[in-house]
Amino acid sequence: MEGIDLDEETFGNYYGDNFRVGDLVRYITRKRRMMRRNFNLNSPEEFVMEWKSNMDKNPGTKKMEDSRVREICRRIVENANHGGSERTIAVIEYEFKNDVEDSLHGRDES
């Protein structure tokens, strides 16, 4: 088993290079607002996707999440191509499900 997300060092470097002070302020403000919000959703999955939708309105957060999705997809494809006849299974965070599926099926919008 091996990780397919960004490693801590790469994530930290990308974060330092791309996530600005304004992004951090917007992230904290939006997160505080979201923490006080009442959610009337039918499932944990709906909650996760609603949370992601609101948090991705911050351009810095969106860039960070997109970089993680790109790395996850790159590693899935890399592992699948080098696995021969072996099957590959990827366990990813639910919030990335649609983005990863779209990217792997050539429907990437970025």
N, C-alpha and C positions, 0 to 999 in steps of 0.2 A: 504494500500500500504506500502511496506517496501523495503528497499534497499537490494540488493543481492551482491553488490561488497564488497571488503574489507573496513572495517570502517577505519577512519583516523588514529586512534591509532595503529591498527594492521598493516596498510600499512606503517606507519612511523617506527614502530619497525622492520618490515621486511626489509624496505629500509636501515635502519641504520645497520642492521646485514649483509646484502647481497650485497649492492651496494657500491663498493669500489671507491677510488679516481680515479683509472685508468678507471673504468667504466664511471664515471662522465665526465672525460676529453674526452673519446671517444664519449660519448653521445653529449656533447656540440659541438665537432668538426664535427660530422656527421650531427647534426641538422643545423649548420651553412652552411655546404655544400648543404644540401637539400633545405634550404631557398633560395639559389642562383640558384638552378636548374630550368630549364624550363621543365614543364611537358606537354606532348602532349597526353593527355588521353581523353576519350570520355565521362566520367561521374564523378561525385563527388565520387561515390563508388570506381571506379578504382583508383582515386587519393588516397583515404584512404588506400586501400590495397597496393598500391605501396609504400606509405610512411611507412606503418607498415613493409613491407618486408625489406626495407632499414634500418629502425631503429632497427629491431630485429637482425641485424647482430652483434650488441653489446651484448655480453653474459650477462651483468648486466641487460640491458633493457629486454632481452628475459626472464630472470629469474623472473623479476618483473611482466611482462605481464602474464607469465605462472601461477604465484601465484594468480593473479587476476582471471584468467580463472578457475582455480581449485575451488576457493571460489564461483564464480558465479555458476558453475555447482553443487557444493555441496548444495548451497542454493536453487537452482531450484528443485533438487531432494527432498530435505528436505520438501520444501513447497508443492510439488506435492504429496508426500507420506502422509502428514498430512492434506491435503485438503479434503479428503473423495471424495464425488462426485462433489465437486466444481472444476471449471476449474482454471488453473493457467496461467497467461500470464507474460512473462518476457521481459522487455524492456532493451536491452543491446546496448553498443556501436557497431557500424557496424564493427569496426576493430576486434572485438572478435567473430563475427558471425560464421566463419568457424571453429575456434578452439572449441567453445562451442558446436556446432553441432557435430563435430567429437568426442569430449569427451563424450557427452551424448549418442551417438550411438555406443560407444565402439571402436572407431577408433583412440583413443588418442595415439599419437606417443611418448609422454614423459614418 
